[in-house]
Amino acid sequence: MEDMITIAMPKGRIFEEAAELLRQAGFQLPPEFEDSRKLIIDVEKERFRFILAKPMDVPTYVEHGVADLGIAGKDVMLEEERDVYELLDLKISQCYLAVAGLPNTKMNDVAPKVATKYPNVAARYFREQGEQVEIIKLNGSIELAPLIGLSDRIVDIVSTGRTLVENGLVEYERIIDITSRLIVNPVSYRMKDERVNELVERLAEVIQSKVIES
Ligand code: PRP
């Protein structure tokens, strides 16, 4: 057990792509891996312990050292600013952060409101643009906010763009491209460098071969 590496995985849409990447790198994960409701999954053969966390919480587990490694979106990294190292751009779950709202609408001159799951990223962005806005933190279904008059704009993830289109919203500005990253706790990186580096090398090889293919 003491040689185990603990990896915090984000539950939800990144999970399957991340599992697939690990399999492509030659790690043998059990077939029921993706369907399990368990929050801790030990894969003894590979000496991996996976913990399944909410995506936004992955850097917290890694920062506190209860997970050695984690897989987190760049969006989450920018929002949380945790004390962890980013080891690798996994180039999965590609999407971007954007400012969106109802078409042909200006931001309210007095106290414009921006709804988002990313209050730190949004506040930083509008500060850099020299715009003063009130940030309204929501936990999901962000696109609702401008539709029902809670906010003038939203800052949210755009992946296929379907959610914006189907709700009659348009994109105003693209903030930053997002992919998932492999992150590590700084102490784990020192103490378990051999195993961490092996994992990084195997993943990097798969990522590189995909880049060449495309
Ligand atoms: C995310 C994001 C958008 C949507 C974008 O929400 O917040 O709402 O996906 O994807 P699309 O461009 O492919 O339509 P998610 O489904 O994670 O749920 P949430 O509303 O609970 O945040």
Residues whose N, C-alpha, C, O or C-beta is under 5 A from the ligand:
A	BS01	PRP	N139 G140 S141 I142 D156 I157 V158 S159 T160 G161 R162 T163 L164
